[in-house]
Amino acid sequence: MSTLSLRIPKYLHDKLKKIVATESTSINQFITSALAEKIAALETEAYLELRAKRASKRKFHRVLDKIPDVEAESYDT
């Protein structure tokens, strides 16, 4: 574990204290969870951008061509 000194505006700290009280969690747990969510979102965005650069319209159309051209089932409309 690491220790991090964090300065945040008082109004955010006040809101944070109210939220963690209703969530029955600690400020540390809340901030750790929020940080993990943000990191995951940024890493996902970077991953998707990387995958998009590898995209191929030709391959995409090849896959679409494999889909049969039939009427949709009644439960799908």
Distance bins in CASP14 RR format, pairs under 12 A and 6 or more apart:
PFRMAT RR
TARGET T0000
AUTHOR 0000-0000-0000
RMODE 2
METHOD distances of the structure
MODEL  1
1 28 0 0 0 0 1 0 0 0 0 0 0
1 32 0 0 0 0 0 1 0 0 0 0 0
2 28 0 0 0 0 0 1 0 0 0 0 0
2 32 0 0 0 0 0 1 0 0 0 0 0
2 35 0 0 0 0 0 1 0 0 0 0 0
3 28 0 0 0 0 0 1 0 0 0 0 0
4 28 0 0 0 0 1 0 0 0 0 0 0
4 31 0 0 0 0 1 0 0 0 0 0 0
4 32 0 0 0 0 0 1 0 0 0 0 0
4 35 0 0 0 0 1 0 0 0 0 0 0
6 12 0 0 0 0 0 1 0 0 0 0 0
6 13 0 0 0 0 1 0 0 0 0 0 0
6 16 0 0 0 0 0 1 0 0 0 0 0
6 27 0 0 0 0 1 0 0 0 0 0 0
6 28 0 0 0 0 0 1 0 0 0 0 0
6 31 1 0 0 1 0 0 0 0 0 0 0
6 32 0 0 0 0 0 1 0 0 0 0 0
6 34 0 0 0 0 0 1 0 0 0 0 0
6 35 0 0 0 0 0 1 0 0 0 0 0
7 13 0 0 0 0 1 0 0 0 0 0 0
8 14 0 0 0 0 0 1 0 0 0 0 0
8 15 0 0 0 0 1 0 0 0 0 0 0
8 16 1 0 0 1 0 0 0 0 0 0 0
8 17 0 0 0 0 0 1 0 0 0 0 0
8 27 0 0 0 0 0 1 0 0 0 0 0
8 31 0 0 0 0 1 0 0 0 0 0 0
8 34 0 0 0 0 0 1 0 0 0 0 0
9 15 0 0 0 0 1 0 0 0 0 0 0
9 16 0 0 0 0 0 1 0 0 0 0 0
10 16 0 0 0 0 0 1 0 0 0 0 0
10 17 0 0 0 0 0 1 0 0 0 0 0
11 17 0 0 0 0 0 1 0 0 0 0 0
11 18 0 0 0 0 0 1 0 0 0 0 0
12 18 0 0 0 0 0 1 0 0 0 0 0
12 19 0 0 0 0 0 1 0 0 0 0 0
12 27 0 0 0 0 0 1 0 0 0 0 0
12 30 0 0 0 0 0 1 0 0 0 0 0
12 31 0 0 0 0 0 1 0 0 0 0 0
12 34 0 0 0 0 0 1 0 0 0 0 0
13 19 0 0 0 0 0 1 0 0 0 0 0
13 20 0 0 0 0 0 1 0 0 0 0 0
13 27 0 0 0 0 1 0 0 0 0 0 0
13 30 0 0 0 0 0 1 0 0 0 0 0
13 31 0 0 0 0 0 1 0 0 0 0 0
14 20 0 0 0 0 0 1 0 0 0 0 0
14 21 0 0 0 0 0 1 0 0 0 0 0
14 27 0 0 0 0 0 1 0 0 0 0 0
15 21 0 0 0 0 0 1 0 0 0 0 0
15 22 0 0 0 0 0 1 0 0 0 0 0
15 27 0 0 0 0 0 1 0 0 0 0 0
15 30 0 0 0 0 0 1 0 0 0 0 0
16 22 0 0 0 0 0 1 0 0 0 0 0
16 23 0 0 0 0 0 1 0 0 0 0 0
16 25 0 0 0 0 0 1 0 0 0 0 0
16 26 0 0 0 0 0 1 0 0 0 0 0
16 27 1 0 0 1 0 0 0 0 0 0 0
16 28 0 0 0 0 0 1 0 0 0 0 0
16 29 0 0 0 0 0 1 0 0 0 0 0
16 30 1 0 0 1 0 0 0 0 0 0 0
16 31 1 0 0 1 0 0 0 0 0 0 0
16 34 0 0 0 0 1 0 0 0 0 0 0
17 23 0 0 0 0 0 1 0 0 0 0 0
17 25 0 0 0 0 0 1 0 0 0 0 0
17 26 0 0 0 0 0 1 0 0 0 0 0
17 27 1 0 0 1 0 0 0 0 0 0 0
17 30 0 0 0 0 1 0 0 0 0 0 0
17 31 0 0 0 0 0 1 0 0 0 0 0
18 27 0 0 0 0 0 1 0 0 0 0 0
18 30 0 0 0 0 0 1 0 0 0 0 0
19 25 0 0 0 0 1 0 0 0 0 0 0
19 26 0 0 0 0 0 1 0 0 0 0 0
19 27 0 0 0 0 1 0 0 0 0 0 0
19 29 0 0 0 0 0 1 0 0 0 0 0
19 30 1 0 0 1 0 0 0 0 0 0 0
19 31 0 0 0 0 0 1 0 0 0 0 0
19 33 0 0 0 0 0 1 0 0 0 0 0
19 34 0 0 0 0 0 1 0 0 0 0 0
20 26 1 0 0 1 0 0 0 0 0 0 0
20 27 1 0 1 0 0 0 0 0 0 0 0
20 28 0 0 0 0 1 0 0 0 0 0 0
20 29 1 0 0 1 0 0 0 0 0 0 0
20 30 1 0 1 0 0 0 0 0 0 0 0
20 31 0 0 0 0 1 0 0 0 0 0 0
20 32 0 0 0 0 0 1 0 0 0 0 0
20 33 0 0 0 0 0 1 0 0 0 0 0
20 34 0 0 0 0 0 1 0 0 0 0 0
21 27 0 0 0 0 1 0 0 0 0 0 0
21 30 0 0 0 0 0 1 0 0 0 0 0
22 30 0 0 0 0 0 1 0 0 0 0 0
23 29 0 0 0 0 1 0 0 0 0 0 0
23 30 1 0 0 1 0 0 0 0 0 0 0
23 33 0 0 0 0 1 0 0 0 0 0 0
23 34 0 0 0 0 0 1 0 0 0 0 0
24 30 0 0 0 0 0 1 0 0 0 0 0
25 31 0 0 0 0 0 1 0 0 0 0 0
25 32 0 0 0 0 1 0 0 0 0 0 0
25 33 0 0 0 0 1 0 0 0 0 0 0
25 34 0 0 0 0 0 1 0 0 0 0 0
26 32 0 0 0 0 1 0 0 0 0 0 0
26 33 0 0 0 0 0 1 0 0 0 0 0
27 33 0 0 0 0 0 1 0 0 0 0 0
27 34 0 0 0 0 0 1 0 0 0 0 0
28 34 0 0 0 0 0 1 0 0 0 0 0
28 35 0 0 0 0 0 1 0 0 0 0 0
29 35 0 0 0 0 0 1 0 0 0 0 0
29 36 0 0 0 0 0 1 0 0 0 0 0
30 36 0 0 0 0 0 1 0 0 0 0 0
30 37 0 0 0 0 0 1 0 0 0 0 0
31 37 0 0 0 0 0 1 0 0 0 0 0
31 38 0 0 0 0 0 1 0 0 0 0 0
32 38 0 0 0 0 0 1 0 0 0 0 0
32 39 0 0 0 0 0 1 0 0 0 0 0
33 39 0 0 0 0 0 1 0 0 0 0 0
33 40 0 0 0 0 0 1 0 0 0 0 0
34 40 0 0 0 0 0 1 0 0 0 0 0
34 41 0 0 0 0 0 1 0 0 0 0 0
35 41 0 0 0 0 0 1 0 0 0 0 0
35 42 0 0 0 0 0 1 0 0 0 0 0
36 42 0 0 0 0 0 1 0 0 0 0 0
36 43 0 0 0 0 0 1 0 0 0 0 0
37 43 0 0 0 0 0 1 0 0 0 0 0
37 44 0 0 0 0 0 1 0 0 0 0 0
38 44 0 0 0 0 0 1 0 0 0 0 0
38 45 0 0 0 0 0 1 0 0 0 0 0
39 45 0 0 0 0 0 1 0 0 0 0 0
39 46 0 0 0 0 0 1 0 0 0 0 0
40 46 0 0 0 0 0 1 0 0 0 0 0
40 47 0 0 0 0 0 1 0 0 0 0 0
41 47 0 0 0 0 0 1 0 0 0 0 0
41 48 0 0 0 0 0 1 0 0 0 0 0
42 48 0 0 0 0 0 1 0 0 0 0 0
42 49 0 0 0 0 0 1 0 0 0 0 0
43 49 0 0 0 0 0 1 0 0 0 0 0
43 50 0 0 0 0 0 1 0 0 0 0 0
44 50 0 0 0 0 0 1 0 0 0 0 0
44 51 0 0 0 0 0 1 0 0 0 0 0
45 51 0 0 0 0 0 1 0 0 0 0 0
45 52 0 0 0 0 0 1 0 0 0 0 0
46 52 0 0 0 0 0 1 0 0 0 0 0
46 53 0 0 0 0 0 1 0 0 0 0 0
47 53 0 0 0 0 0 1 0 0 0 0 0
47 54 0 0 0 0 0 1 0 0 0 0 0
48 54 0 0 0 0 0 1 0 0 0 0 0
48 55 0 0 0 0 0 1 0 0 0 0 0
49 55 0 0 0 0 0 1 0 0 0 0 0
52 60 0 0 0 0 0 1 0 0 0 0 0
54 60 0 0 0 0 0 1 0 0 0 0 0
55 61 0 0 0 0 0 1 0 0 0 0 0
55 63 0 0 0 0 0 1 0 0 0 0 0
56 62 0 0 0 0 1 0 0 0 0 0 0
56 63 0 0 0 0 0 1 0 0 0 0 0
57 63 0 0 0 0 0 1 0 0 0 0 0
57 64 0 0 0 0 0 1 0 0 0 0 0
58 64 0 0 0 0 0 1 0 0 0 0 0
58 65 0 0 0 0 0 1 0 0 0 0 0
59 65 0 0 0 0 0 1 0 0 0 0 0
59 66 0 0 0 0 0 1 0 0 0 0 0
60 66 0 0 0 0 0 1 0 0 0 0 0
60 67 0 0 0 0 0 1 0 0 0 0 0
61 67 0 0 0 0 0 1 0 0 0 0 0
70 76 0 0 0 0 0 1 0 0 0 0 0
71 77 0 0 0 0 1 0 0 0 0 0 0
END
